Amino acid sequence: MRVALCNIENLATQPAILQVLEAHKDEIKLVITSDPYSKKNGGFIAQAYKNMRFRGYGFTEYLFAKMVFLSVIRPLLKLIGMDVLPSIEQRCNELGITYIKVEDINDASVVQLLKDQQIDLLSIYYFDQILHDEIIDVPSNGVVNFHPAYLPKCRGLFPIMFSYLYNEQNYGISAHWVENKEIDSGPVIAQSAIKVSNAKCLLEIDRKVSNHFPALYTQVLEILQNQQVNASVQAQQSSYYSYPQKAQLRELNETLPLINWCWVLRALGTKSTHYVDKQVSKPN
């Protein structure tokens, strides 16, 4: 099976994505990343101003630490000899995997590339663009999104944050079919329920949840390759959250900081080629 993988490069998911690339280098033929600060999205300055105005400094700092800091600081850390997490592009080049960064996943050139690469499965983890029918229809085996929440709870944006606030800190990753433009609503193929303890900040919880992604990814690929899919329609008792409001961020900060810079600095490096520690998750 020829697989494509979509992701936004970020500090929370980077070790897990690197491990998936290593483990499935024979199946993954194409990696597509998105630039959340592209001109199409208004650029970094405009987005930072908007977040500062409507959500405050703390949330803006959290997004910077999560989405930007690693790529900015990586060249300096390499100069001083630190063993830093490589970029997705670098690892793809080393493994011989085609890599592209796109502003619009639905562009005709991307559709054609998927066809040229004869992609059977399009897989998604932490991606900020909604797929249109032209993209969804290309892979012969369909599109699977890995959403970092235990669906049907906490669909939408920032699922780790809202799982902490409104799902009794019950975290998870759910693999579901993408059949249309509806967000995180397709039939569930497999799930992992995840418990996180002793986290110093929200970003650390995000990393710990994402560390379970490689195991579920392997499980789902095996299910699809063995044609043993038994997907279940999501229950109607779902919840959906978009960007957090200031009141929700204040509620979070009463018990958990968004980031801890000591943790962030430690999280930049890697001590092994496996990138993430082995995690124990509970499949459903």
Secondary structure, DSSP 4 states (H G I P E B T S, - for coil): --EEEEE---TTTHHHHHHHHHHTTTTEEEEEEE-TTSGGGTHHHHHHHHHHHHH-HHHHHHHHHHHTHHHHHHHHHHHTT--BPPPHHHHHHHHT-EEEEES-TTSHHHHHHHHHTT-SEEEEES--SPPPHHHHTSSTT-EEEEESS-TTTTEES-HHHHHHHHSTT-EEEEEEE--SSSTT-SPEEEEEEE---S-SSHHHHHHHHHTTHHHHHHHHHHHHHTT----BPPPS---EE-SPPHHHHHHHHTT--S--HHHHHHHTB-SSTT-S-----EE-
